[in-house]
Amino acid sequence: HLGVISLTWIDCSIIALYMVITLGLGLYFTKRGTANVVEYFVAGRKLTSRLAGTSIVATSIAADTPLPIARIVRTQGFQGNWYWWCGVMGFMLCMFFFAPLWQRSRLLTDVEFIEIRYAGKPAAILRLFQALYLAILANGITMGWVILGMQKISVETFGWSKELAIPLLVGVSFIYTVMSGLWGVVVTDLFQFALAMFGSISLMVYVLIAAGGPTGLSEKVLAALRSVDTSPLSSPVASADRIFSFLPDFSGGELAIFTFLFFILVQWWGGGQGGGFLAQRLFAVENERHSVLALLWFTIAHFVLRTWPWIVVGLGSLIYFTDLPDPELAYPKMMIK
């Protein structure tokens, strides 16, 4: 059984240094970000494609993101990722069609588009409704599961109480975000994305070395799954014959086929136009070319670069923690291991 890590002064210093750098970067841009409304909301429309694209992919990563990816791999195998892999088609649509239009619109926020598309008092009411709906309900739900993921990592890894972790981490983010506007957010995104990728790739390398490379990892994962074929588990795991399958198991009949077709033909429509934090970065780039390149970099980083370390760690967790009551604890437990 692995307990929480006993933090030494070096560990605490690293955590404190991360907090100071993040807060310092955000506060450094406070004067520039609050110079006027355009600087605050769209960074003066001066972002490059690399900075904007990195900010988009960094914003789409939170403390909770590696946890469900590891859970999906453990419980469904590779094929479970079609739930979000199908989104690549929507982002390609956004890249070539909607991204230049978002940049050309010269908006400050995406809800402002409603009063351009429609007219009169009904458009203003619809804009108000969407702003309240997104800010209070949609983002409230999203922040709920993000904070829950952060709580699981903090409690499982460091032994922090949720009464400490949530106010501290949310408070730091709130301060530099509100005070510096988009400039502070984008710059801290760059720092946090680089650090997050360094950490996740390092953990993947440790897992692969411990398992004896990719071949050793696959052999040990299969051996672990075969050993539990007849054992009752607290949560389900993928079968040995499906764990490495990219295509879904269509033996379930028409429902399995229709579900897969829904993923790849329908589900991505909802996000194909972009919006929210993605559109906010596109409003802030210099020109239409930068908007396309920003989405290109984001799509590559989102679907090719960032998730494979999490998938490898999720696979490795089956070797060491085959039976977990909460499969989303696999990732923080592998961090401790």
Secondary structure by P-SEA (a helix, b strand, c coil): ccccccccaaaaaaaaaaaaaaaaaaaaacccccccccccccccccccaaaaaaaaaaaaccccaaaaaaaaaaccccccccccccaaaaaaaaacccaaaaaaccccccccccccccccaaaaaaaaaaaaaaaccaaaaaaaaaaaaaaaaaaaccccccccaaaaaaaaaaaaaaaccaaaaaaaaaaaaaaaaaaaaaaaaaaaaaaccaaaaaaaaaaaaaaaccccccbbbbcccccccccccccccaaaaaaaaaaacccccccccccaaaaaaaaccccaaaaaaaaaaaaaaacccccaaaaaaaaaaaacccccccccaaaaaaaac
